[in-house]
Amino acid sequence: METGSKILVVDDEPQNRLLLRLFCEKWGYRVLEASDGLEALEVARAEVPDVVIMDVMMPGMDGFTATREIKGDPRTAFIPVIIVTALDAREDRLRGIEAGADDFLTKPIDMEELKLRLKNTLKIKAYHDLLREYNRQLEREVLKRTEELKRSYLDTLYRLAKAAEYKDPETGNHIKRISYYSKELALALGMDRKFAEQIFYASPMHDVGKVGVPESVLLKRGTLSPKEWELVKRHTLIGGEILDSPRAPIIEMAREIALHHHERWDGSGYPF
């Protein structure tokens, strides 16, 4: 027996609520009360009982409607509802099933039957609670692993961008600045957070193609010759080739940036 479990008794007759309270407390349960369907909803949402014993014939909101509301609310949908009614018609049981009731009792209540039904209902709920908690833990673990994979993925991108630093020390500091500038400009232009986050991680790879430019050219002091300048300009094409055939949106954006970041609105940029 799940002693200490909370039982919500819903009945418009005070003597019926008192009788059920006495027996439920005798069996070791804690008892909450509501005198109509609307109050039952308020108590269920505030206290989250383990089982609801619901009378049907009540003024205002009846038990069928209250059960449907309880089952339709994500905060209380998992709470089992036992409908208690003097009605013995097949149609009323069908209405109860349609409303989401988990079990039925007919008045006058057989207390031994109620005791057994409560015990079985609480046992089933305990299994469902365990499953719900397991699912929550699984979701947390999936989110954790997803975040770890994301960090690993983004770390790989950053290290790829940082590879250019070994050829050109100034590029290493530049990629950090451009990352933040790109994100802030994207937000200022009204782009959504997802786009801004993508460009934050994609923009540092704009100069990744410099790994394919000879160090003697990148580190040369003084003016570059026309031939050397052509070699430098090739870093856009090399970057596009390194990031070619992307399977992720960030890499696709990074490829576009690497390939076109030296293009100008008037067509005087490079490489095209």
URTA-V793293 format. One line per field, one symbol per residue. ss: DSSP state (H for helix, E for strand, L for the rest). Layout:
ss = ???
//
This chain:
ss = LLLLLEEEEELLLHHHHHHHHHHHHHLLLEEEEELLHHHHHHHHHHHLLLEEEEELLLLLLLHHHHHHHHHHLLLLLLLEEEEEELLLLHHHHHHHHHHLLLEEEELLLLHHHHHHHHHHHHHHHHHHHHHHHHHHHHHHHHHHHHHHHHHHHHHHHHHHHHHHHHLLHHHHHHHHHHHHHHHHHHHHLLLLHHHHHHHHHHHHHHHHHHHHLLHHHHLLLLLLLHHHHHHHHLHHHHHHHHLLLLLLHHHHHHHHHHHHLLLLLLLLLLLL
//
